[in-house]
Amino acid sequence: MANAAPRGRAGRGPAPARQAAGAVEPAAVQPAASVTSRALALLGTFDAQHSAQTLSEMARRAGLPVATAHRLAGELVAWGGLEKRRGEYRVGQRIWRLGLLAPAQQNIAEVAAPFMQDVLFVTQNVVNLFILDGDEVLLVERMSGTGAGAPFKRVGARLSLHGSAAGKIMLAFGPEGLFEAAAAKLEPHTPRTITSPQALAAEVERVRAQGYATTEEEAGPGNYGLAVPVFLPQQQLAAALGVVTRGRPASLGAVVPVLKIAARGIARRLGTEHWPQ
């Protein structure tokens, strides 16, 4: 009987206290971390090619059960991270507002915008600003006028290093080891995409020598790219500034000097007067 009361109290009183204390133990926090990773996996299914998805598409691409994806999607909709319209989910305004606070988007894009407008005014071509994102390039800003034609990609889109002018700039002037990563997956986007490591190496050397990169229907049919580097001090590459044209390449003699002047202006605004010759 002396032990009966403690066992009864353990069943009614102290048990919640033990659960609360256990909530800080690693084993107890793991489910919360798992929920977070699943929610992030769900958000990670959205990209430029999948801006609107059904629940089943999201679940499949995230590798989640449909029931789990449904529950997490509902929570994200309530939070503002996703929006649901006519049976499809899209990235919500809250995620968009958070994205504007990212340094890569906020600083470089804001600094580059007026110079990109100048390039658009002079060349009448769609103007793009790319930064390196892992082993791809990320389009962080785009300028397009009514006479410039339809843009090839939307802001937030990613392009391969070997198949884009901006990517070739990253390979030529970016961090060491980038070439090996690109050469390991030379996927053909079109029949004109570089798919040989030897050909890519020769192309990168050509870009280094001339100071600009071009593509001719290598990322998509009928699309021609031209890009130059934007440097920080000590020749650190900050971004690639370029134009894209449809049907025919841009005039190198007319456009390359305009891009280089704009790139110098962006570099100065980023806090440096440095520009490699």
C-alpha positions in Angstrom: 0.0 0.0 0.0 2.9 2.3 0.6 3.8 2.1 -3.0 0.3 2.4 -4.4 0.0 6.2 -4.0 3.2 7.0 -5.9 2.1 4.8 -8.8 -1.3 6.5 -8.9 0.3 9.9 -8.8 2.7 8.9 -11.6 -0.3 8.0 -13.8 -2.2 11.3 -13.1 0.1 14.1 -12.0 3.8 13.8 -12.8 3.4 12.3 -16.3 2.6 15.6 -18.0 5.7 17.1 -16.2 7.9 14.3 -17.5 6.5 14.8 -21.1 7.2 18.5 -20.9 10.7 17.9 -19.8 11.2 15.3 -22.4 10.1 17.8 -25.1 13.6 19.3 -25.0 15.4 16.0 -25.5 16.7 15.2 -29.0 14.5 12.1 -29.4 11.4 14.2 -28.8 12.3 17.1 -31.1 13.0 14.9 -34.0 9.4 14.7 -35.2 9.2 18.5 -35.3 12.4 18.6 -37.4 10.9 16.0 -39.7 7.8 18.0 -40.1 9.9 21.0 -41.0 11.9 19.1 -43.6 8.7 17.8 -45.2 7.2 21.3 -45.4 10.4 22.5 -47.0 10.4 19.6 -49.4 6.9 20.6 -50.4 7.9 24.2 -51.1 11.0 23.0 -52.9 8.8 21.4 -55.6 8.1 24.9 -57.0 10.3 26.3 -59.7 10.0 28.3 -62.9 8.6 25.2 -64.7 6.3 24.2 -61.9 4.8 27.5 -60.7 1.3 25.9 -60.3 0.8 22.3 -59.1 -1.9 20.0 -58.0 -1.7 18.3 -54.6 -0.8 15.0 -56.2 2.0 16.6 -58.3 3.4 18.3 -55.2 3.3 15.0 -53.2 5.0 13.1 -56.0 7.8 15.6 -56.5 8.4 15.9 -52.8 8.3 12.2 -52.2 5.5 12.5 -49.6 2.2 10.6 -49.1 -0.7 12.6 -50.4 -2.3 12.7 -47.0 0.8 14.3 -45.5 1.2 16.7 -48.4 -2.5 17.7 -47.9 -2.0 18.5 -44.2 1.2 20.4 -44.8 -0.2 22.3 -47.8 -3.2 23.3 -45.7 -0.9 24.7 -42.9 1.2 26.6 -45.5 -1.9 28.1 -47.1 -3.1 29.3 -43.6 0.3 30.8 -43.0 0.4 32.5 -46.4 3.3 30.5 -47.9 1.0 28.9 -50.5 -2.2 29.9 -52.3 -4.8 27.6 -53.7 -6.8 28.5 -56.8 -9.0 26.2 -58.8 -7.4 23.1 -57.5 -3.8 24.2 -57.9 -1.3 25.5 -55.5 1.0 28.5 -56.1 3.7 30.2 -54.0 2.0 32.6 -51.6 2.6 36.3 -51.1 4.4 35.8 -47.8 7.1 33.7 -49.4 7.4 36.4 -52.1 7.8 39.1 -49.5 10.5 37.1 -47.7 12.3 36.5 -51.0 12.6 40.2 -51.5 14.7 40.4 -48.3 17.3 38.0 -49.6 20.7 39.9 -50.2 21.2 38.3 -53.6 17.8 39.6 -54.8 17.7 42.9 -52.8 21.2 44.3 -53.1 22.4 43.2 -56.6 19.0 43.5 -58.3 18.3 47.0 -56.9 21.8 48.2 -57.7 21.7 46.8 -61.2 18.2 47.9 -62.2 19.0 51.4 -63.5 22.0 50.1 -65.5 19.9 47.3 -66.9 17.3 49.9 -68.0 20.0 51.8 -69.8 21.0 48.6 -71.7 17.4 47.9 -72.6 17.0 51.5 -73.8 20.1 51.4 -76.0 19.9 47.8 -77.3 16.1 47.1 -77.2 17.0 43.6 -76.1 15.7 41.7 -73.1 18.3 42.2 -70.3 19.0 39.6 -67.6 21.1 39.5 -64.4 22.2 36.1 -63.2 24.0 35.0 -60.0 25.6 31.6 -59.3 23.4 29.3 -57.4 25.1 26.0 -56.7 25.9 24.4 -60.0 23.4 26.5 -61.9 22.8 30.2 -62.6 19.8 32.0 -61.1 17.9 34.8 -62.9 17.4 37.5 -60.2 16.4 40.4 -62.4 15.0 41.0 -65.9 14.2 44.1 -67.9 11.9 43.7 -71.0 10.3 46.5 -73.0 7.3 46.3 -75.4 9.7 46.2 -78.3 12.1 43.7 -76.9 10.0 40.6 -77.5 8.9 37.8 -75.1 11.5 36.9 -72.5 13.0 33.4 -72.6 12.9 32.9 -68.8 11.1 34.4 -65.8 12.8 35.8 -62.7 13.6 32.9 -60.4 14.4 30.5 -63.3 17.6 28.5 -63.3 19.8 27.6 -66.3 22.7 25.2 -66.7 26.3 26.4 -66.6 27.2 24.8 -69.9 24.0 25.8 -71.8 23.8 29.5 -71.0 25.9 32.6 -71.6 25.7 33.6 -68.0 26.7 30.0 -67.0 29.8 30.2 -69.2 30.8 33.5 -67.5 30.6 31.7 -64.2 32.7 28.8 -65.5 35.3 31.2 -66.9 35.6 33.6 -63.9 33.9 31.9 -61.0 35.2 29.6 -58.2 37.5 26.7 -58.7 35.9 23.3 -59.0 32.9 24.7 -60.9 34.0 23.3 -64.2 34.3 19.8 -62.9 30.7 20.0 -61.5 29.4 21.2 -64.9 31.4 18.7 -66.9 29.9 15.9 -64.9 26.4 16.6 -66.2 26.4 18.0 -69.7 22.8 17.4 -70.6 21.7 18.4 -74.1 19.0 21.0 -74.0 19.0 21.3 -77.8 21.1 19.7 -80.6 23.5 22.7 -80.3 24.2 22.3 -76.6 27.8 21.6 -75.7 28.0 18.0 -74.4 31.7 17.3 -74.6 34.0 18.3 -71.6 36.8 19.0 -74.1 34.5 21.4 -76.2 33.3 23.0 -73.0 36.9 23.6 -71.8 37.8 25.2 -75.1 34.7 27.4 -74.9 35.6 28.5 -71.3 39.1 29.5 -72.5 37.6 31.5 -75.3 35.3 33.3 -72.9 38.3 34.2 -70.6 40.2 35.5 -73.6 37.5 37.7 -75.0 35.7 38.8 -71.8 32.2 37.8 -72.8 30.2 34.7 -73.5 27.7 33.8 -76.2 25.2 31.0 -76.8 23.5 30.1 -80.1 20.3 28.0 -79.5 22.1 26.1 -76.8 19.5 26.7 -74.0 16.4 26.7 -76.3 15.5 26.8 -80.0 15.8 30.2 -81.5 17.4 31.7 -78.4 20.7 33.6 -78.5 22.5 34.7 -75.4 25.3 37.2 -74.7 26.7 38.0 -71.2 29.6 39.8 -69.5 31.0 39.5 -65.9 30.3 41.9 -63.1 33.3 41.9 -60.8 33.9 42.8 -57.1 37.4 43.6 -55.7 40.2 41.0 -56.3 38.3 39.9 -59.4 35.6 38.2 -57.4 32.7 37.5 -59.7 29.4 38.9 -58.4 27.0 38.3 -61.3 26.6 38.0 -65.1 24.8 40.7 -67.0 23.5 39.8 -70.4 20.9 40.1 -73.1 18.9 37.4 -74.9 17.5 37.7 -78.4 15.1 35.6 -80.5 15.8 34.4 -84.0 19.3 35.9 -84.4 22.2 36.8 -82.2 22.8 40.3 -80.9 25.4 42.4 -82.6 28.6 41.9 -80.7 30.1 45.2 -81.8 27.1 47.2 -80.7 26.0 45.3 -77.5 29.2 44.1 -75.8 30.5 47.6 -75.1 27.1 48.6 -73.7 27.0 45.6 -71.4 30.6 46.2 -70.2 29.8 49.9 -69.4 26.7 48.8 -67.5 28.7 46.1 -65.7 31.3 48.6 -64.6 28.6 50.9 -63.3 27.1 48.0 -61.3 30.6 47.2 -59.9 31.1 50.8 -58.8 27.7 50.9 -57.1 28.5 47.7 -55.3 31.4 49.5 -53.7 34.4 49.1 -56.0 36.1 50.8 -58.9 38.0 47.6 -59.8 37.6 46.3 -63.3 39.9 43.8 -64.9 41.4 44.8 -68.2 
